[in-house]
Amino acid sequence: MPVISAPTLCSLSPSTWAWTHNRTDWGYSNSGLVASQGEALLVDTQFTLDATRRLLAAVEEICPLGEVGIVVSTHQNGDHTWGHQLLPLAEIITSEASAGSRCHEMGPKELALLASSPSPTGAAAYVVEHFGHFDFSGISVMQPTRTFRGREEIKVGGTVVELIDLGAGHSAGDVAVHVPDERVAFAGDALFGDAHMVVWSGSLSGCITACQALLDTGADVFVPGHGPLLSRAGVTAIRDHLCRVRDEAAACARRGVPMSDAARLIKASHAGTWAHPERLFTQVAAAYAEAGVPGVPVSTLAMVDGMASLAV
């Protein structure tokens, strides 16, 4: 069994830190901190209140929590937002696309109920396996207090921070946080390190465009939503992988290959060494949707059921 160490808050540059896990399991997300001259911005919180408290305890070693005046939500999934209530005075910023579209997932009560299903099968069994050990008690889902479109520049103390609306990709609306002078970008789930990407939005082309937009920032260090830090070469590898999956899935769609069969073919050829190759089901579903194939699964349970089937 691999050794699982506690998450750590590591310094990336004079004004930026990354809260990272050494695991690629569902639900263990990365966060970020920008702190300068008595002001601070937090990029995402964590999946549970206890996990967010651990994050905030580490932040307090850098700056007082009272200095955290902004929380940027890279998207609305719970593993990046369900700790927001522990910073009640902070402004919560995300894109209009993110705020205006319900994320493709269940709320904490629904997820907890499904994760405790007796004798689960299919999608429920997959949820129990990957989420049954999380404690979602006490969570109040907080809504954004401000939104933006396109790009917005703000200052955190003496540090310029650029918020980038990446559009639909992993989710219905993804946001990146770029610190241009320090060449650091917090990507949220527009990037996954050492694991296959989940595509909830139905737009695989959007995921590819987001990778290119991140590269176009000129950043050298990228903090993905999950997994280890990425270099420019790592982001390029993810972009190119998504392009290959898109092209092969589109070719399958043109030949009339049933989507479930195409997912298995693509898993066989593109799983590689990254974790969670069953998530390729969501990438193939997105490619089929973009190819105009009718009947592509879109609901949360249908997508999870497809991943569960592909994991067998």
DAVEN-V258429 format. One record per pair of residues at least 4 apart in sequence whose C-alpha atoms are under 7 Angstrom apart, sorted by sequence separation. I is the first residue (numbers start at 1). J is the second residue. D is the distance in Angstrom with one decimal. If there is no record, write none. Layout:
i	j	d
I	J	D
I	J	D
This chain:
i	j	d
12	16	5.5
35	39	5.7
36	40	6.4
47	51	6.7
48	52	6.2
49	53	6.1
50	54	6.5
51	55	6.4
52	56	6.1
53	57	6.1
54	58	6.5
55	59	6.3
56	60	6.2
57	61	6.9
59	63	6.2
60	64	5.1
63	67	6.9
76	80	6.9
77	81	6.4
78	82	5.0
94	98	6.4
95	99	6.2
96	100	5.7
97	101	6.2
106	110	5.7
107	111	6.0
108	112	6.0
109	113	6.1
110	114	6.2
111	115	6.0
112	116	6.3
113	117	6.6
120	124	5.2
121	125	4.7
122	126	6.5
123	127	6.3
124	128	6.1
125	129	6.1
126	130	6.3
127	131	5.4
128	132	4.5
155	159	5.6
156	160	6.4
168	172	4.4
169	173	6.9
170	174	7.0
179	183	5.9
180	184	6.7
187	191	6.1
192	196	6.6
203	207	6.8
204	208	6.5
205	209	6.2
206	210	6.1
207	211	6.4
208	212	6.5
209	213	6.2
210	214	6.2
211	215	6.3
212	216	6.1
213	217	6.6
215	219	6.8
230	234	5.3
231	235	6.5
232	236	6.1
233	237	6.2
234	238	6.4
235	239	6.3
236	240	6.1
237	241	6.0
238	242	6.2
239	243	6.3
240	244	6.3
241	245	6.3
242	246	6.0
243	247	6.1
244	248	6.1
245	249	5.9
246	250	6.0
247	251	6.2
248	252	6.3
249	253	6.2
250	254	6.3
251	255	6.4
252	256	6.3
253	257	5.8
257	261	6.6
258	262	6.2
259	263	6.1
260	264	6.5
261	265	6.3
262	266	6.1
263	267	6.0
264	268	6.2
265	269	6.5
266	270	5.6
267	271	5.0
280	284	6.1
281	285	6.1
282	286	6.2
283	287	6.3
284	288	6.1
285	289	6.1
286	290	6.2
287	291	6.2
288	292	6.4
289	293	5.6
298	302	6.6
299	303	6.2
300	304	6.1
301	305	5.8
302	306	6.2
303	307	6.3
304	308	6.0
305	309	6.1
306	310	6.2
307	311	6.1
308	312	6.8
11	16	6.2
12	17	5.3
35	40	4.2
46	51	5.9
60	65	5.9
76	81	6.2
94	99	6.6
106	111	5.6
120	125	4.7
127	132	6.8
155	160	4.6
156	161	7.0
167	172	6.9
168	173	4.6
169	174	6.7
179	184	5.3
192	197	5.9
199	204	6.9
224	229	6.4
230	235	6.5
252	257	5.2
257	262	6.2
288	293	5.5
297	302	5.7
298	303	6.4
11	17	4.4
12	18	6.9
34	40	5.5
35	41	6.4
46	52	5.0
154	160	6.1
155	161	5.8
167	173	4.7
168	174	6.2
178	184	6.0
179	185	6.2
223	229	5.1
271	277	5.1
297	303	6.2
10	17	5.4
11	18	6.6
21	28	6.7
34	41	5.1
45	52	5.9
117	124	6.9
153	160	7.0
154	161	5.4
166	173	6.9
167	174	5.5
178	185	4.3
222	229	5.9
223	230	6.4
289	296	6.1
9	17	6.2
10	18	5.3
33	41	5.8
34	42	6.5
73	81	6.7
153	161	5.8
154	162	6.4
166	174	5.2
177	185	5.6
178	186	6.3
222	230	5.0
288	296	7.0
9	18	5.4
10	19	6.5
21	30	6.7
33	42	4.7
115	124	6.9
153	162	4.5
165	174	6.4
166	175	5.5
176	185	6.8
177	186	5.0
221	230	6.1
222	231	6.2
9	19	4.3
20	30	4.8
32	42	5.7
33	43	6.1
114	124	6.2
152	162	5.8
153	163	6.2
165	175	4.9
166	176	6.9
176	186	5.6
177	187	6.6
221	231	5.4
252	262	6.3
267	277	6.4
8	19	5.5
9	20	6.6
19	30	5.4
20	31	6.9
32	43	4.6
151	162	6.9
152	163	5.1
164	175	5.6
165	176	6.7
176	187	4.7
220	231	5.9
285	296	6.2
7	19	6.6
8	20	5.7
19	31	5.0
31	43	5.4
32	44	6.9
115	127	5.6
116	128	6.6
151	163	5.5
152	164	6.8
163	175	6.9
164	176	5.1
176	188	6.5
220	232	5.9
7	20	5.5
8	21	6.9
18	31	6.0
19	32	5.8
31	44	5.3
115	128	4.3
151	164	4.8
163	176	6.0
164	177	6.3
249	262	6.6
267	280	6.4
7	21	4.6
18	32	4.5
31	45	6.2
150	164	6.3
151	165	6.0
163	177	4.9
7	22	7.0
17	32	5.7
18	33	6.3
150	165	5.1
162	177	5.9
163	178	6.3
17	33	5.1
115	131	6.2
116	132	6.5
149	165	6.2
161	177	6.9
162	178	5.0
174	190	6.7
5	22	6.9
16	33	5.6
17	34	6.6
29	46	6.5
115	132	4.8
161	178	5.8
162	179	6.3
190	207	6.6
215	232	6.8
263	280	6.7
4	22	6.9
16	34	4.6
161	179	4.8
263	281	5.4
15	34	5.5
16	35	6.6
71	90	6.3
73	92	6.9
160	179	6.3
161	180	7.0
170	189	6.2
15	35	5.3
27	47	6.3
70	90	5.0
71	91	6.1
72	92	5.8
73	93	6.1
74	94	6.5
170	190	5.8
190	210	6.5
15	36	5.9
69	90	4.5
70	91	4.7
71	92	4.8
72	93	4.8
73	94	5.2
169	190	6.8
190	211	7.0
263	284	6.0
282	303	6.6
68	90	6.5
69	91	6.1
70	92	6.0
71	93	6.3
72	94	5.9
76	98	6.5
75	98	5.8
112	136	6.5
211	235	6.6
281	306	6.3
42	68	6.7
77	103	6.0
281	307	5.8
40	67	5.4
41	68	5.4
44	71	6.4
76	103	5.8
39	67	4.9
40	68	4.4
41	69	6.3
42	70	6.3
43	71	5.8
44	72	5.9
108	136	5.8
170	198	6.1
171	199	6.7
211	239	5.7
279	307	5.8
38	67	6.1
39	68	6.3
40	69	6.2
41	70	4.8
42	71	4.7
43	72	4.9
44	73	5.1
170	199	4.5
171	200	5.3
172	201	5.0
278	307	5.0
41	71	5.8
42	72	6.3
43	73	6.3
44	74	6.6
169	199	6.5
170	200	5.6
171	201	4.8
47	78	5.7
52	83	5.4
170	201	5.9
193	224	6.1
208	239	5.5
47	79	3.7
169	201	5.7
192	224	5.3
278	310	5.1
46	79	5.3
47	80	6.1
168	201	6.0
191	224	4.8
192	225	5.9
193	226	5.9
194	227	6.1
278	311	5.0
46	80	5.1
47	81	6.7
48	82	6.0
49	83	5.3
169	203	5.6
185	219	6.1
191	225	6.1
192	226	5.2
193	227	4.3
208	242	6.4
45	80	5.1
46	81	6.1
47	82	5.3
48	83	6.0
168	203	6.6
169	204	6.4
183	218	6.7
184	219	5.2
187	222	6.6
189	224	6.2
192	227	6.2
193	228	5.3
208	243	6.9
249	284	5.8
253	288	6.2
44	80	5.1
45	81	5.3
46	82	6.1
47	83	6.4
183	219	4.1
184	220	6.2
185	221	6.4
186	222	5.9
187	223	5.8
188	224	5.4
189	225	4.3
193	229	6.8
44	81	6.0
45	82	6.8
46	83	5.4
169	206	4.5
170	207	6.3
183	220	5.5
184	221	4.9
185	222	4.9
186	223	4.7
187	224	5.2
188	225	4.0
193	230	6.7
250	287	6.2
45	83	5.2
168	206	5.7
169	207	4.3
183	221	6.6
184	222	6.0
185	223	6.3
186	224	6.5
187	225	6.4
249	287	6.1
250	288	6.6
253	291	6.9
45	84	6.1
249	288	6.9
246	287	5.7
250	291	6.4
204	246	6.9
166	210	5.7
99	144	6.7
264	310	6.8
9	58	6.5
29	79	6.3
94	144	6.5
29	80	6.6
93	144	5.6
96	147	5.2
27	79	5.4
92	144	4.8
93	145	6.2
94	146	6.8
95	147	4.9
96	148	5.7
92	145	5.1
93	146	4.9
94	147	5.1
95	148	4.9
96	149	6.0
91	145	6.0
92	146	6.3
93	147	5.5
94	148	6.7
95	149	5.8
85	140	6.7
82	139	6.4
85	142	6.3
84	142	6.3
82	141	5.9
103	171	6.8
103	172	6.9
95	165	6.0
97	167	6.7
101	172	6.2
98	172	5.9
97	172	6.5
98	173	4.0
97	173	4.7
98	174	6.4
95	173	6.8
196	274	6.0
195	274	4.5
196	275	6.2
204	283	6.2
95	175	6.6
194	274	4.9
195	275	4.3
196	276	5.9
94	175	6.8
194	275	6.3
195	276	6.1
196	277	5.9
198	279	5.6
197	279	6.5
200	282	7.0
204	286	5.4
196	279	6.1
199	282	5.3
203	286	5.3
204	287	5.9
196	280	6.9
198	282	6.0
199	283	5.7
202	286	4.2
198	283	7.0
48	135	6.6
199	286	7.0
202	289	6.5
203	290	6.8
48	136	5.8
49	139	6.9
75	171	6.8
104	200	6.0
75	173	6.3
75	174	5.2
74	174	5.6
75	175	6.4
74	175	4.4
74	176	6.2
26	130	6.2
74	188	5.3
41	156	6.9
40	156	6.0
39	156	5.6
39	157	5.2
38	157	6.3
36	156	6.1
37	157	4.7
35	156	6.8
36	157	4.7
37	158	6.3
36	158	5.9
36	159	6.3
32	186	6.9
13	182	6.3
24	195	6.4
123	301	6.3
123	304	5.3
123	305	4.2
126	308	5.7
122	305	5.7
123	308	5.9
122	308	6.1
30	224	7.0
30	225	5.2
105	300	5.8
29	225	5.6
30	226	5.5
104	300	6.0
29	226	4.9
28	226	6.7
24	226	6.2
24	227	5.2
23	227	6.1
18	223	7.0
22	227	6.5
21	227	6.4
22	228	6.7
20	228	6.9
24	275	6.8
